[in-house]
Amino acid sequence: MSHETAQREDFLEDGFTLSSRTIADWYSYCREVVVVYQLDHQQFSGKIGGPGKTVQINESKFGKRKYNKGRRVKGHWVLGIIEDGKEDLRLEVCPDNIRSADVLIPLIKKHVLEGTTIRTDFWRAYDCLSEHGFIHKKVNHSDPVNPFVAEDGTHTQRIESQWRVVKRFFYKDNYNNPGILADVIVEFMWRRTVAAEKRDAFIALIEAVKYVYKLE
């Protein structure tokens, strides 16, 4: 349920028994728990890719559209990373909303093993990937003949297709809140993992609570 739905359901039970602040606090607590759980377990699982493996990388801007139409005018850049043949999606909010090489390369090295073949578009920040132990292939989205697939077959369609799924998860009010965006990104990855493993989300939440409780 969304916060608003939970508040409405609470009222239908027997009038308001919980304040809006109490409901919001519980939602925040649950998100904090799954963020700690997800990030710790992602670190345990290690990096993706490696020699002979291919990883697709792309950035997307999460933001509001003016009057809900037209191009995005405000928002925050998020880096997406996914390995071909696997469902382990990695997402990182770009610090200070910057997507320069100084920002993106460390994020990529955090998640991807050296020797990996990395596919990207022509964004200039990726041009130095080969200097960091990666095999770099690019697709030119400005190519008038074939903007989606390069002559050698390079494309980034899989990571780009993930953005539609990710953005459907977000409430509009969260788009321009940098304080909550990173946590909501991690919450999405936790929910995605739980769904992929066909686990009950509530039971998975209780497991996350137990995990964090032990850490404390």
N, C-alpha and C positions, 0 to 999 in steps of 0.2 A: 504493500500500500504506500501511496505517497503520504506526506505529512498531512495534507488537507483531507485525504480519505480517512486516515486514522482518526483525525479530529471529528469528522462527521460520523464515523461509526461509533465513537465514544459517546457522542450526544444521543444517538439513536438508542443506545443501550438503556440509559437512565438519566438523561440530561447530561450536562458536562460534569464528568468526574475527574478529568485531567485537564490541567491548564495547557494552553498552546506551548508555553515555555517548557513544561515537563515533557511533552511529546517531542519537542525539538531537541531537548537534552538527551533523550533516549536514542533518537536517531543519530545524533552526533557521537554518542558513546559507541553504538554499534559500528558506525563507520570507522572510528578510531581503532576499534578492535580488529576489524578485518584488514585495515591498512597495515597494522603491525604484523599480523599473521601472514598476509600475502607477501609483503616485502621480505620477511624473514625466510619464507619458504621458496621464494624466487631466488634468493641468494644461495640457499641450499642446493637448488637444482643446477646452478652454475650457468655458464655462458652457452649460447647457441652457436650453430655453424661449425666451422673447422675446415681443414683441407678437403676438397672434393664436395663441399656443401655450398649451397647458394642461399643468400639472405637478401630480401628486398627491403629497402628503406625509403621512407618518404615522410615529409612533414605536412601537417594540415593545420589550418587556423580555426580555432573554436571561438565563435563569436556570434553576436546578434546581427541580424540584417536590419537595415533601416526600414521601418514599417513592414517587417517580415518579408521583404522582397528585395531584389537587387543584390549587388555584391556585398560581401561582408565588410563592414567598415571598422569594427572594433573586435578585439578578441586576443587570444593567446595561442602561440605556436606550440604544437605537440609533435614530438618525433615518434614515428611508428616503425617497428622492426619485426619482421616475421621470416622464419626459415621455410623454404620450399618443402612441402611434404609434411609439415608439422603444424600444430595449432597453438604453439607457445608464442603468443603475441606479447611483445614488450612495448610499453608506452612510457614516454618521459616528457614532462612539461619543460619546455626550454627556459632555463633560468633567465630572469630579467627580460623575458620575451624576445630573446635574441637568437637567431639561427645562423650564426657565423661559424667558421671552421673551429674557432677556439672553444665554442660551446658544443657543437655537434660531435666532433671527433672524440672527445672524452666520453660522451654518452654512448657512442657506438662501441668504443673499446670496453666500456663497462659491461656490455651485453654480448658482444660478438668476439669469437676466437680469431686470432691471427690465422692467415691462410685461407680465410673464407672468401668466396666470390661474392661481392656485394653489388647489387643492381640498384641504381638510382636514376633520377632524372638529371638534367644538366645544371642543377643549382651549383654555383661555383664553390660553395663551401665544401663540397665533396671531392673537389679536384685533387686534394692531397691524400686521399685514402690509400693509394698505392705506396705512399711513403711510410705508412704505418703498418705494413705487413699484410694488406688486403689486395685481392685481385678485383679491380674496379671496372665494371661495365655500365654503360649509360644508354638511356633512350631519350631522344630529343622530342619532347612534346610539341615543339614548334615546327617540326617537319611537316610541310604541307601534303606530302605524299602519304606517309604513314606515321602519325604522331603517337601511336600507341605501342608499336613493336619495331625495334631496330632491325637492320638487315641481318644481324647475327642472331636474332631471336630474343634479344634482351627486352624485358618489359618489367613494369612495376605494378601490373594490374591487380595482383593479389593483395598487396598492402593497401593500394588505393581503394579496393572494394571493402576493406575493413572499416574505413572511415564512416561509411554510411551506417554501418551497424553500431559503431561506437557512439555517434552523435545522436542516434535515436534514443539512447539511454539517458541523455542529459536533459534536465529541465532547463527551460530558457533562462531562468533567473540565475543559474549557476555559471553561465558562459563567461561573464565578465567579472567573476569573483576570483581573483588569483589565489586567495587564501584557501578556498575550498576546491578549486579545480584539480589540483594535484591529488587530493584525497579521493575525489569522485572518480578520477581516472583509475586509481588503484582499486577502488570498490568495484568498478566495472570489470577489471581483470579478475578479481576474486569471484564475482558472479559468473563470469565466463568460464572459469576453471571448474566451478561447482557444477554448472550445467553440462559441461563437456564430460565430466566424470559421472553424470547422472546421479548426483547426490541430492538429498533433501536440503534445501537452503537453510531451513531453521536448524536442523541438526548440525550442519556445517558451521552455522553461527555460534552455536553452543560450544562446539569444539574450539573455535577461535577464542571465545571468552575464556575457556579453561586454559588454553595455551598462554594467553596474556596474563591470566591470574597467576600461573606458575612463575612467569618472568618477574612478577612483582614480589 
